[in-house]
Amino acid sequence: MSDKIRVAVMGACGRMGREVIKAVAGANDMELVGACDIACPGVNASEATGVPGLEFSITADCNSLITTAKPHVVVDFAKPFDMANVRFMLKAGVVPVIGTTGQSDDDLAEMSKIAEETGTGVMVIPNFAIGAVLMMKFAAEAAKYMPNVEIIELHHDKKLDAPSGTSIKTALMIDEARKAAGIVPEQPLGSLDDPARGDQRGGVQVHSVRLPGLVAHQEVLFGGTGQILTIRHDSIDRTSFMPGVLLAVRRAPHIKALVYGLDKLL
Ligand SMILES: NC(=O)c1ccc[n+]([C@@H]2O[C@H](COP(=O)([O-])OP(=O)(O)OC[C@H]3O[C@@H](n4cnc5c(N)ncnc54)[C@H](O)[C@@H]3O)[C@@H](O)[C@H]2O)c1
C-alpha cells in the first residue's frame, strides 16, 4: 500500500485552488486523489484547473469529495468559508487544512472542541507565505519595544472578508506580546470610533485597502519618539503560498488539535 498522503482540494477551480492542485500534483510524497468546486462539478480536473494528467472529475460538494476520494487531508480554499464542511470532515476523520479566511472566534472555538472530541486535527492558516509569517513574528517582537502600532493590509478587489485573516493574526500576536511584556500602548488623542480610524483587533487599529492589481500585502507601522519602524510583506504571486501549503499538508496527519497559523509549524 502507498504511504503517500492522500490529498484533496476544495475550491479547486479558484485562483488558490488551481495553484494548490499544481503544487500537490508535483509533490512526490503526496497523491492528489480528488477535488471539488461548485463552479465546475463533473468536469475533468485537468480541464477545470489547467493542470495536465489528472484523471478524476471535480465533485460538487465536500461530502461527495470525502466519500469518493477518501483523502487523509483536504486543503480548503473554497470561498466563502463554510463551517459545515469542517464539521463533516472532522467527524469523518479527515484533517482540514484551511486557507480560506473569514472564520469567526466561535468557528475556531467549535473546531477546537470537535478536534478534541474526535482526535482529528484541523489547521487554520491565515497566511501560508513564509515571509508573512516572519513579518508577524518580527512584529510581535518589535511590539515589546515599540508598543504603539497600526496595521495597513492591502488586497485584490475580489477578497470578500475584511480585515484580512493575516492582519487579525498579526494583531493578536502583537497583543499577546505586549501583554506578556506588561506593556500598555499609549492611546492617541482622537476618537477611535470614527470609521476613518479603521477596525480594532487585539487593541490594534487595522486599515483595509481593496484594489485591482494587488495580491496580498501588509504594512505594520510602529511609532516611537522621533522614529517610525515599518515591517512590510508583499505576496506578488500566489506561488508564494505553496511551500507553506505543502509543509502544512505534510504535518497535517500528525496533529490532533486545532493549529492556528503557520508559525506553529515552523
Ligand atoms: N491562507 C492563505 O495564505 C491565503 C492566500 C490567498 C488567499 N487566501 C484566501 O483563500 C480564499 C480563496 O481565495 P481565491 O482567490 O482562490 O478565491 P476564488 O474566488 O478565486 O476561488 C474560490 C473557489 O471556491 C469555490 N467554491 C465556493 N463555494 C464552494 C463550495 N461550497 N464548495 C466547493 N467550492 C466552492 C468557487 O467556485 C471558487 O472557484 C479566500 O478566502 C482568500 O482570502 C488565503
The ligand as an SDF file (V2000), in Angstrom:
LIG
                    3D

 44 48  0  0  0  0  0  0  0  0999 V2000
   -4.2050   31.3660    3.6800 N   0  0  0  0  0  0  0  0  0  0  0  0
   -3.5600   31.9680    2.6920 C   0  0  0  0  0  0  0  0  0  0  0  0
   -2.3190   32.0030    2.6180 O   0  0  0  0  0  0  0  0  0  0  0  0
   -4.3800   32.6260    1.6130 C   0  0  0  0  0  0  0  0  0  0  0  0
   -3.7490   33.1700    0.4750 C   0  0  0  0  0  0  0  0  0  0  0  0
   -4.5380   33.7170   -0.5370 C   0  0  0  0  0  0  0  0  0  0  0  0
   -5.9380   33.6970   -0.4050 C   0  0  0  0  0  0  0  0  0  0  0  0
   -6.4960   33.1860    0.7390 N   0  0  0  0  0  0  0  0  0  0  0  0
   -7.9510   33.0600    0.9040 C   0  0  0  0  0  0  0  0  0  0  0  0
   -8.3510   31.9120    0.1570 O   0  0  0  0  0  0  0  0  0  0  0  0
   -9.7250   32.0380   -0.2180 C   0  0  0  0  0  0  0  0  0  0  0  0
   -9.8800   31.7330   -1.6990 C   0  0  0  0  0  0  0  0  0  0  0  0
   -9.2610   32.7370   -2.4670 O   0  0  0  0  0  0  0  0  0  0  0  0
   -9.2770   32.6980   -4.0680 P   0  0  0  0  0  0  0  0  0  0  0  0
   -8.6390   33.9540   -4.5070 O   0  0  0  0  0  0  0  0  0  0  0  0
   -8.7460   31.3860   -4.5460 O   0  0  0  0  0  0  0  0  0  0  0  0
  -10.8580   32.7450   -4.3420 O   0  0  0  0  0  0  0  0  0  0  0  0
  -11.6090   32.3520   -5.7050 P   0  0  0  0  0  0  0  0  0  0  0  0
  -12.9030   33.1000   -5.6700 O   0  0  0  0  0  0  0  0  0  0  0  0
  -10.7020   32.5150   -6.8710 O   0  0  0  0  0  0  0  0  0  0  0  0
  -11.8830   30.7850   -5.5280 O   0  0  0  0  0  0  0  0  0  0  0  0
  -12.8260   30.2530   -4.6150 C   0  0  0  0  0  0  0  0  0  0  0  0
  -13.4170   28.9960   -5.2420 C   0  0  0  0  0  0  0  0  0  0  0  0
  -14.2710   28.3620   -4.2680 O   0  0  0  0  0  0  0  0  0  0  0  0
  -15.3580   27.7840   -4.9860 C   0  0  0  0  0  0  0  0  0  0  0  0
  -16.4450   27.4880   -4.0380 N   0  0  0  0  0  0  0  0  0  0  0  0
  -17.3320   28.3280   -3.4710 C   0  0  0  0  0  0  0  0  0  0  0  0
  -18.1400   27.6740   -2.6240 N   0  0  0  0  0  0  0  0  0  0  0  0
  -17.7600   26.3730   -2.6650 C   0  0  0  0  0  0  0  0  0  0  0  0
  -18.2190   25.1980   -2.0060 C   0  0  0  0  0  0  0  0  0  0  0  0
  -19.2160   25.2280   -1.1310 N   0  0  0  0  0  0  0  0  0  0  0  0
  -17.5800   24.0360   -2.2630 N   0  0  0  0  0  0  0  0  0  0  0  0
  -16.5470   23.9950   -3.1390 C   0  0  0  0  0  0  0  0  0  0  0  0
  -16.0660   25.0790   -3.7960 N   0  0  0  0  0  0  0  0  0  0  0  0
  -16.6640   26.2560   -3.5570 C   0  0  0  0  0  0  0  0  0  0  0  0
  -15.6910   28.8300   -6.0290 C   0  0  0  0  0  0  0  0  0  0  0  0
  -16.4720   28.2980   -7.0950 O   0  0  0  0  0  0  0  0  0  0  0  0
  -14.2970   29.2690   -6.4830 C   0  0  0  0  0  0  0  0  0  0  0  0
  -13.8300   28.5230   -7.5920 O   0  0  0  0  0  0  0  0  0  0  0  0
  -10.1250   33.4510    0.2090 C   0  0  0  0  0  0  0  0  0  0  0  0
  -10.7850   33.3980    1.4620 O   0  0  0  0  0  0  0  0  0  0  0  0
   -8.8040   34.1790    0.3670 C   0  0  0  0  0  0  0  0  0  0  0  0
   -8.8680   35.2570    1.2780 O   0  0  0  0  0  0  0  0  0  0  0  0
   -5.7450   32.6630    1.7190 C   0  0  0  0  0  0  0  0  0  0  0  0
  1  2  1  0
  2  3  2  0
  2  4  1  0
  4  5  1  0
  4 44  2  0
  5  6  2  0
  6  7  1  0
  7  8  2  0
  8  9  1  0
  8 44  1  0
  9 10  1  0
  9 42  1  0
 10 11  1  0
 11 12  1  0
 11 40  1  0
 12 13  1  0
 13 14  1  0
 14 15  2  0
 14 16  1  0
 14 17  1  0
 17 18  1  0
 18 19  2  0
 18 20  1  0
 18 21  1  0
 21 22  1  0
 22 23  1  0
 23 24  1  0
 23 38  1  0
 24 25  1  0
 25 26  1  0
 25 36  1  0
 26 27  1  0
 26 35  1  0
 27 28  2  0
 28 29  1  0
 29 30  1  0
 29 35  2  0
 30 31  1  0
 30 32  2  0
 32 33  1  0
 33 34  2  0
 34 35  1  0
 36 37  1  0
 36 38  1  0
 38 39  1  0
 40 41  1  0
 40 42  1  0
 42 43  1  0
M  CHG  2   8   1  16  -1
M  END
$$$$
